[in-house]
Amino acid sequence: MVPSPALLGLCLLVVPVLEPGLVQAGIATGESGNPAQSRTLQPLNLTLKGALAAAINNNPDVLLYKERIREAQGHVQTQLGAMLPNISADVRQTRRTQFLGTIGLSPVRTDPFSIFDTRISATQNLFSLSLIQRWRASRESLHVTEQESEAKRFDTMATVALVYMEGLKAMAMVNTHEANQQVMNELLETVRQRQRGGVATGLDVARLEAQLATERQQGSSARYDLEHAKLSLINLLALPTEIPLVLTDEWLMDVRGVPTPQGAVEEALSQRPEIQAQYTRVKASELAYSSITGERLPSLVAQGDYGLVGNRWSNTLDTYNMALILQIPIFDGAQREGRIAQARSQWQQESFRMRAVLNQVKMEVHDALASLTASQEQVSIAQTGLRLATKELDLARERYAVLTSTSHFELTNGLSSVARARENLVTALFQLNAARVNLARSTGSLHALN
């Protein structure tokens, strides 16, 4: 598959550093030099910041919301056009007869005659509170769409960041199981040597081999998790599925500068696009309600036309018509009152949703801070646990190598403790970095995430 120039530009955008040797715009050909043969995409080194930038520019859901903004802009233009002059022109040449009535029980009509008429007509709404409020409501709806688009961008960025963290977790799990297998292979060789010396039994060898098989199975599962995370990133970033990804960033071991709950809530209330969008929805629904109640008021319209009338275009006279119309609504079958009640209810619904959004944002901020605090504590505990488990395994290996009467269970227990401690540390680091992403999303500061 040969990538398009646009795709190659995207690859250069999201990758700060590419693998050495990518000289031909990311394409490597086979040794034969034939462009039609053996073309493969080179690995794409992807950082977290590069992934977030690519998500903003290429994710289909984000692009969909950009089109919704253009749609809302068209609606605003339509509502504005209702308040601007409406001008039209027509040219007409007709030939007709007229009925003159019945004379002596005999109907009479005229001979055919021609009429030429060309005319320019104009209509201008001089004052209509309803139209003004509709236009203002459409502008607020545009702002709602823009803020919803921003919220969608934040959601997509948060999803990409979490999937990136899942990929790092899978990579760490793969490395962990490989390290466990290396230690188990070394100890398995030691146990086999003691078996040949008549000190260890076949049961000891079988136990270690079973542990080794379990580690291999878990390593295989971790490798699938890594590929799944990469495919999810490729899907979110709208990249070709054939492109190999390399995740180059590493986890933070500690998070500094954690804001206070009050400061985090204030930051979220000022930056979260969901809050701004809901506030604008309330304002738009209020204007929509005002536009319908404004239909009760009289409106003033100016109309006029100017044209030339005659039998032929060469013998015409100019004519004009001007009118100032005051339209007074009286009764429309109570339809207006029904729409007013509906708009009032919609306004109240948006006000209630505003309270729900504020409560949800505050809850998310406090939950993210609590998760971050707990994750930092878990990382510290996991590091201590790994240090102690490693010490336990080292002591068990020393005893097993020196003392012939040492139980094999001490060795297998040490192996299990180290394997479990490594997995606990990986899990704790993942939760810490995921909590960091969730805190940035809850406070609306994902752009500063690195």
C-alpha positions as CSV (number, residue, x, y, z in Angstrom):
1,M,0.0,0.0,0.0
2,V,1.4,3.4,-1.0
3,P,0.4,6.2,1.3
4,S,-1.0,9.4,-0.1
5,P,0.9,12.8,0.2
6,A,-1.7,13.9,2.8
7,L,-1.1,10.7,4.9
8,L,2.7,11.3,4.7
9,G,2.2,14.8,5.9
10,L,0.2,13.5,8.8
11,C,2.9,11.1,9.7
12,L,5.5,13.9,9.7
13,L,3.1,16.0,11.8
14,V,2.5,13.5,14.6
15,V,6.0,12.1,14.8
16,P,8.7,14.3,16.4
17,V,11.5,11.8,15.7
18,L,11.4,9.1,13.1
19,E,13.5,6.0,13.0
20,P,16.9,6.6,11.2
21,G,16.9,5.7,7.5
22,L,13.4,7.0,6.6
23,V,14.7,8.9,3.6
24,Q,12.0,8.4,1.1
25,A,9.0,10.0,2.9
26,G,8.5,6.9,5.1
27,I,8.6,4.3,2.3
28,A,11.0,1.4,2.0
29,T,11.2,-0.5,-1.3
30,G,12.5,-4.0,-1.8
31,E,16.0,-4.8,-3.0
32,S,14.8,-5.2,-6.5
33,G,14.0,-1.5,-6.7
34,N,10.7,-2.2,-8.4
35,P,8.1,0.3,-6.9
36,A,5.3,-2.3,-7.4
37,Q,7.0,-4.9,-5.3
38,S,7.5,-5.3,-1.5
39,R,6.5,-1.8,-0.3
40,T,6.1,-1.5,3.5
41,L,5.4,1.4,5.8
42,Q,8.2,2.2,8.2
43,P,7.6,2.3,12.0
44,L,5.9,5.4,13.3
45,N,7.4,6.7,16.5
46,L,4.5,8.2,18.4
47,T,4.7,10.4,21.4
48,L,1.7,11.2,23.6
49,K,1.8,14.9,22.6
50,G,1.9,13.8,18.9
51,A,-1.0,11.5,19.4
52,L,-3.1,14.3,21.0
53,A,-2.3,16.6,18.1
54,A,-3.2,14.0,15.5
55,A,-6.5,13.3,17.3
56,I,-7.5,17.0,17.1
57,N,-6.8,17.1,13.4
58,N,-7.8,13.7,12.1
59,N,-10.3,12.0,14.3
60,P,-13.6,11.5,12.3
61,D,-15.8,12.5,15.3
62,V,-13.9,15.7,15.8
63,L,-14.1,16.5,12.0
64,L,-17.9,15.8,12.2
65,Y,-18.4,18.4,14.9
66,K,-16.4,20.9,12.7
67,E,-19.0,20.4,10.0
68,R,-21.8,20.9,12.5
69,I,-20.2,24.3,13.2
70,R,-20.5,25.2,9.5
71,E,-24.1,24.1,9.6
72,A,-24.9,26.3,12.5
73,Q,-23.1,29.2,10.8
74,G,-25.5,28.7,7.8
75,H,-28.5,28.8,10.2
76,V,-27.3,32.1,11.7
77,Q,-27.0,33.6,8.2
78,T,-30.5,32.4,7.4
79,Q,-32.0,34.1,10.5
80,L,-30.1,37.3,9.7
81,G,-31.3,37.3,6.1
82,A,-34.9,37.4,7.4
83,M,-34.2,40.9,8.8
84,L,-32.5,42.2,5.6
85,P,-34.2,43.5,2.5
86,N,-35.7,41.0,0.2
87,I,-35.4,42.2,-3.4
88,S,-36.7,40.5,-6.6
89,A,-37.3,41.4,-10.2
90,D,-39.4,39.9,-13.0
91,V,-40.0,40.6,-16.6
92,R,-43.3,39.5,-18.2
93,Q,-44.8,39.7,-21.7
94,T,-48.3,38.4,-21.9
95,R,-51.1,38.3,-24.5
96,R,-54.6,37.8,-23.3
97,T,-58.3,38.7,-23.7
98,Q,-60.8,40.1,-21.1
99,F,-64.4,39.0,-20.5
100,L,-66.7,42.0,-20.7
101,G,-69.9,40.4,-19.4
102,T,-73.1,39.3,-21.1
103,I,-75.0,41.8,-23.4
104,G,-78.4,40.7,-24.7
105,L,-77.8,37.2,-23.4
106,S,-74.7,37.0,-25.4
107,P,-71.3,36.9,-23.7
108,V,-68.7,39.4,-24.9
109,R,-64.9,39.5,-24.7
110,T,-62.3,41.8,-26.0
111,D,-59.9,41.2,-28.9
112,P,-56.5,39.8,-27.9
113,F,-54.1,42.5,-26.6
114,S,-50.5,42.4,-25.3
115,I,-49.1,43.7,-22.0
116,F,-45.4,44.1,-21.2
117,D,-44.5,44.4,-17.5
118,T,-41.0,44.6,-15.9
119,R,-40.9,45.2,-12.1
120,I,-38.5,45.3,-9.1
121,S,-40.1,44.5,-5.8
122,A,-38.6,45.0,-2.3
123,T,-39.7,44.0,1.2
124,Q,-38.0,45.1,4.4
125,N,-38.9,44.2,8.0
126,L,-38.5,47.5,9.9
127,F,-39.3,46.1,13.3
128,S,-40.0,42.6,14.5
129,L,-38.9,41.6,18.0
130,S,-39.6,37.9,17.2
131,L,-37.1,38.0,14.2
132,I,-34.5,39.8,16.3
133,Q,-34.7,37.3,19.1
134,R,-34.6,34.3,16.7
135,W,-31.4,35.7,15.2
136,R,-29.9,36.1,18.6
137,A,-30.9,32.6,19.6
138,S,-29.3,31.2,16.4
139,R,-26.0,32.9,17.3
140,E,-26.2,31.3,20.8
141,S,-26.9,28.0,19.2
142,L,-23.7,28.5,17.1
143,H,-21.8,29.1,20.3
144,V,-23.3,25.9,21.8
145,T,-22.1,23.9,18.7
146,E,-18.6,25.4,19.0
147,Q,-18.4,24.5,22.7
148,E,-19.8,21.0,22.1
149,S,-17.1,20.6,19.4
150,E,-14.5,21.6,22.0
151,A,-15.9,19.1,24.5
152,K,-15.7,16.4,21.8
153,R,-12.1,17.3,21.2
154,F,-11.4,17.0,24.9
155,D,-13.2,13.6,25.1
156,T,-11.2,12.3,22.1
157,M,-7.9,13.6,23.5
158,A,-8.7,11.9,26.8
159,T,-9.6,8.7,25.1
160,V,-6.4,8.8,23.1
161,A,-4.3,9.5,26.2
162,L,-5.8,6.6,28.1
163,V,-5.4,4.2,25.2
164,Y,-1.7,5.4,25.0
165,M,-1.3,4.6,28.7
166,E,-2.9,1.2,28.2
167,G,-0.3,0.6,25.4
168,L,2.5,1.6,27.8
169,K,1.0,-0.8,30.4
170,A,0.9,-3.6,27.9
171,M,4.6,-2.9,27.0
172,A,5.6,-2.9,30.7
173,M,3.7,-6.2,31.2
174,V,5.5,-7.8,28.2
175,N,8.9,-6.7,29.7
176,T,7.8,-7.9,33.1
177,H,6.9,-11.4,31.9
178,E,10.1,-11.6,29.9
179,A,12.1,-10.7,32.9
180,N,10.3,-13.3,35.0
181,Q,10.9,-15.9,32.3
182,Q,14.6,-15.1,32.3
183,V,14.9,-15.6,36.1
184,M,12.9,-18.8,35.9
185,N,15.0,-20.2,33.2
186,E,18.1,-19.5,35.2
187,L,16.7,-21.1,38.3
188,L,15.3,-24.0,36.3
189,E,18.8,-24.8,35.0
190,T,20.0,-24.7,38.6
191,V,17.3,-27.1,39.8
192,R,18.0,-29.5,36.9
193,Q,21.7,-29.6,37.9
194,R,20.7,-30.4,41.5
195,Q,18.4,-33.1,40.1
196,R,21.2,-34.7,38.2
197,G,23.2,-34.6,41.5
198,G,20.4,-36.4,43.3
199,V,19.5,-33.4,45.5
200,A,16.3,-32.1,43.7
201,T,13.4,-34.1,42.5
202,G,11.4,-34.2,39.3
203,L,8.5,-32.5,41.2
204,D,10.7,-29.5,41.8
205,V,11.5,-29.2,38.1
206,A,7.8,-29.7,37.2
207,R,6.7,-26.9,39.5
208,L,9.2,-24.4,37.9
209,E,8.2,-25.5,34.4
210,A,4.6,-24.9,35.3
211,Q,5.4,-21.5,36.6
212,L,7.4,-20.8,33.4
213,A,4.5,-21.9,31.2
214,T,2.1,-19.6,33.1
215,E,4.5,-16.7,32.5
216,R,4.7,-17.5,28.8
217,Q,0.9,-17.5,28.6
218,Q,0.6,-14.2,30.4
219,G,3.3,-12.7,28.2
220,S,1.4,-13.8,25.1
221,S,-1.7,-12.2,26.5
222,A,0.2,-8.9,27.2
223,R,1.6,-8.9,23.6
224,Y,-2.0,-9.1,22.4
225,D,-3.0,-6.3,24.7
226,L,-0.2,-4.2,23.2
227,E,-1.3,-4.8,19.6
228,H,-4.9,-4.1,20.6
229,A,-3.9,-0.7,22.1
230,K,-1.9,0.1,19.0
231,L,-4.8,-0.7,16.7
232,S,-7.1,1.4,18.9
233,L,-4.7,4.3,18.5
234,I,-4.5,3.8,14.8
235,N,-8.3,3.8,14.6
236,L,-8.6,7.0,16.8
237,L,-6.0,8.8,14.7
238,A,-7.4,7.6,11.4
239,L,-4.1,6.1,10.3
240,P,-3.7,3.1,7.9
241,T,-4.1,-0.2,9.8
242,E,-0.9,-1.5,8.3
243,I,1.4,1.1,9.8
244,P,3.5,-0.2,12.7
245,L,3.4,2.1,15.8
246,V,6.2,2.5,18.3
247,L,5.1,4.2,21.6
248,T,8.2,6.2,22.6
249,D,7.0,8.0,25.8
250,E,7.5,6.6,29.3
251,W,5.4,6.8,32.4
252,L,5.9,9.5,35.1
253,M,6.9,7.9,38.4
254,D,5.5,10.8,40.4
255,V,3.1,13.7,39.8
256,R,4.1,17.1,41.2
257,G,2.2,20.3,41.5
258,V,-1.2,18.7,42.2
259,P,-3.8,21.5,42.7
260,T,-5.9,21.8,45.8
261,P,-9.6,20.7,45.5
262,Q,-10.8,24.3,45.5
263,G,-8.3,25.4,42.9
264,A,-9.0,22.4,40.7
265,V,-12.8,23.1,40.9
266,E,-12.3,26.8,40.0
267,E,-10.1,25.8,37.1
268,A,-12.7,23.3,35.8
269,L,-15.5,25.8,36.1
270,S,-13.6,28.3,34.1
271,Q,-12.2,26.0,31.4
272,R,-14.5,23.0,31.0
273,P,-16.4,23.4,27.6
274,E,-19.3,21.5,28.9
275,I,-20.1,24.2,31.4
276,Q,-19.8,26.9,28.8
277,A,-21.9,25.0,26.4
278,Q,-24.7,24.4,28.9
279,Y,-24.7,28.0,30.0
280,T,-25.1,29.0,26.4
281,R,-27.9,26.5,25.9
282,V,-29.8,28.2,28.8
283,K,-29.3,31.6,27.2
284,A,-30.3,30.3,23.7
285,S,-33.5,28.7,25.1
286,E,-34.3,32.0,26.9
287,L,-34.0,33.9,23.7
288,A,-36.1,31.3,21.9
289,Y,-38.8,31.8,24.5
290,S,-38.5,35.6,24.1
291,S,-38.8,35.3,20.3
292,I,-42.1,33.4,20.6
293,T,-43.5,35.8,23.2
294,G,-42.4,38.6,20.8
295,E,-44.9,37.4,18.2
296,R,-47.6,38.9,20.4
297,L,-46.3,42.4,19.5
298,P,-47.1,44.3,16.3
299,S,-44.5,44.3,13.6
300,L,-43.8,46.9,10.9
301,V,-43.0,46.0,7.3
302,A,-42.2,48.2,4.3
303,Q,-43.1,47.0,0.8
304,G,-42.7,48.6,-2.6
305,D,-42.2,48.0,-6.2
306,Y,-41.3,50.0,-9.3
307,G,-41.8,48.9,-12.9
308,L,-42.6,49.7,-16.5
309,V,-46.0,48.7,-18.0
310,G,-47.2,48.9,-21.6
311,N,-48.3,47.0,-24.6
312,R,-44.7,46.5,-25.8
313,W,-41.4,47.2,-24.2
314,S,-41.0,50.3,-26.5
315,N,-44.1,52.1,-25.3
316,T,-44.2,51.7,-21.5
317,L,-44.9,54.0,-18.6
318,D,-43.4,53.7,-15.2
319,T,-45.5,52.7,-12.3
320,Y,-44.8,52.2,-8.6
321,N,-46.4,51.1,-5.4
322,M,-45.3,51.8,-1.8
323,A,-46.8,50.5,1.4
324,L,-46.1,50.6,5.1
325,I,-47.8,47.7,6.8
326,L,-48.5,47.3,10.5
327,Q,-49.1,43.7,11.3
328,I,-51.1,43.1,14.5
329,P,-51.5,39.5,15.7
330,I,-55.0,38.9,17.2
331,F,-55.8,35.2,17.3
332,D,-54.2,32.2,15.8
333,G,-56.2,29.4,17.4
334,A,-54.0,29.5,20.6
335,Q,-51.1,28.0,18.6
336,R,-48.8,30.7,19.8
337,E,-49.7,30.1,23.5
338,G,-48.9,26.4,23.1
339,R,-45.5,27.2,21.6
340,I,-44.8,29.7,24.4
341,A,-45.6,27.0,27.0
342,Q,-43.3,24.6,25.2
343,A,-40.4,27.1,25.0
344,R,-40.8,28.1,28.6
345,S,-40.6,24.4,29.6
346,Q,-37.5,23.9,27.4
347,W,-35.9,26.9,29.1
348,Q,-36.5,25.4,32.6
349,Q,-35.2,22.0,31.5
350,E,-31.9,23.6,30.4
351,S,-31.7,25.4,33.7
352,F,-32.0,22.1,35.6
353,R,-29.4,20.5,33.3
354,M,-27.1,23.4,34.2
355,R,-27.2,22.4,37.8
356,A,-26.6,18.8,36.9
357,V,-23.6,19.7,34.8
358,L,-22.1,21.8,37.6
359,N,-22.5,18.9,40.1
360,Q,-21.1,16.4,37.6
361,V,-18.0,18.5,36.9
362,K,-17.3,19.0,40.6
363,M,-17.7,15.3,41.3
364,E,-15.3,14.4,38.4
365,V,-12.7,16.8,39.8
366,H,-12.9,15.5,43.3
367,D,-12.9,11.9,42.1
368,A,-9.8,12.5,39.9
369,L,-7.9,14.1,42.8
370,A,-8.8,11.2,45.1
371,S,-7.8,8.7,42.4
372,L,-4.4,10.5,41.9
373,T,-3.7,10.5,45.7
374,A,-4.6,6.8,46.0
375,S,-2.4,6.0,43.0
376,Q,0.6,7.8,44.3
377,E,0.3,5.9,47.6
378,Q,-0.1,2.6,45.6
379,V,3.0,3.3,43.6
380,S,5.0,3.9,46.8
381,I,3.7,0.7,48.3
382,A,4.3,-1.3,45.1
383,Q,7.9,-0.1,44.9
384,T,8.5,-1.1,48.5
385,G,6.8,-4.5,47.8
386,L,9.0,-5.1,44.8
387,R,12.2,-4.3,46.7
388,L,11.2,-6.7,49.5
389,A,10.2,-9.4,47.1
390,T,13.5,-9.1,45.2
391,K,15.3,-9.4,48.5
392,E,13.3,-12.5,49.4
393,L,14.1,-14.1,46.1
394,D,17.8,-13.3,46.4
395,L,18.0,-14.8,49.9
396,A,16.1,-17.9,48.7
397,R,18.5,-18.4,45.8
398,E,21.5,-18.1,48.1
399,R,20.0,-20.6,50.5
400,Y,19.1,-23.0,47.7
401,A,22.6,-22.7,46.2
402,V,24.4,-23.3,49.4
403,L,22.2,-25.6,51.6
404,T,21.2,-28.9,50.1
405,S,18.4,-29.2,52.7
406,T,16.7,-26.0,51.7
407,S,13.1,-26.5,50.6
408,H,12.3,-25.7,47.0
409,F,9.1,-24.0,48.1
410,E,11.1,-21.0,49.4
411,L,12.4,-20.5,45.8
412,T,9.1,-20.8,44.1
413,N,7.4,-18.6,46.7
414,G,10.2,-16.0,46.0
415,L,9.6,-16.2,42.3
416,S,5.8,-15.8,42.8
417,S,6.4,-12.8,45.1
418,V,8.7,-11.0,42.6
419,A,6.3,-11.7,39.7
420,R,3.3,-10.4,41.6
421,A,5.2,-7.4,42.9
422,R,6.3,-6.4,39.4
423,E,2.8,-6.7,38.1
424,N,1.5,-4.6,41.1
425,L,4.0,-1.9,40.3
426,V,3.0,-1.8,36.6
427,T,-0.7,-1.6,37.6
428,A,0.0,1.1,40.1
429,L,2.0,3.2,37.6
430,F,-0.8,2.8,35.0
431,Q,-3.4,3.9,37.5
432,L,-1.2,6.9,38.4
433,N,-0.8,8.1,34.9
434,A,-4.4,7.3,34.0
435,A,-5.4,9.4,37.0
436,R,-3.2,12.2,35.7
437,V,-5.1,12.1,32.4
438,N,-8.4,12.1,34.1
439,L,-7.5,15.1,36.3
440,A,-6.4,17.0,33.2
441,R,-9.7,16.1,31.5
442,S,-11.8,17.0,34.6
443,T,-10.1,20.5,34.9
444,G,-10.0,21.2,31.1
445,S,-6.2,21.3,30.9
446,L,-5.6,18.4,28.5
447,H,-3.6,20.7,26.2
448,A,-0.9,20.9,28.8
449,L,-0.6,17.1,29.1
450,N,2.8,15.7,28.2
